């Protein structure tokens, strides 16, 4: 076999070995003070902001492991991108998959991963409902509402109202400024919040059994509300 033929054969083999995946892309109009709502299950959610009055969505659906019907599972997983104007909704839709909630056969999970790359107006609101994805949000000035089970969250450069709830998850949050109320709640998880030096908040805390709350703040009597609740989890708040 010539060297050229060998290269072709190797390239064909590598292409055949690549797991099946599909890409879904769409752009919809969204008002600067509108809202993007994301409902997903597992994978990745990466959010950036811009000055355009629109939302850009790119989703890559990938199988969880290798199995004979991986391509079918990917194909049956839908990414629904709907709305426009005041609100855009993005949903990882697994309704067309086999009815078993979980299935691990030959190292293959039932539900594929969905990896999102999203861009929205920097002043818009964002709501994310997640099960166990890796989530990154940066530069958002609008309100953020995030609920995750076993997710890993990295939130940076925020300046709107924040409502964060996690169960057995891990969150690292850096606020550019505190311009709205903050609520942090975790059960068996860990939340680290960093705020600008000199931040003033009205602090309310509820620490359950085996919970831990630590705060190092200049002022805790006035300003936006900071409500902290933890049960068997840890919440830390500090200035930078």
Buried (B, 14 or more C-beta within 10 A) or exposed (E): EEEEEEEEEEEEEEEEEEEBBBEBEBBBBBBBEBBBBBBBBBBBBBBBBEEBBBBBBBBBBBBBBEBEBBBBBBBBBBBBBEBBEEBBBBBBBBEEBEEEEEBEEEEBBBBBBBBBBBBBBBBBBBBBBBBBBBBBBBBBBBBBBBBBBBBBBBBBBBBBBBBBBBBBBBBBBBBBEBBBBBBBBBBBBBBBBBBBEEBBBBBEBEBEEEBEBEBEBEEBEEBBEBBBBBBBBBBBBEEE
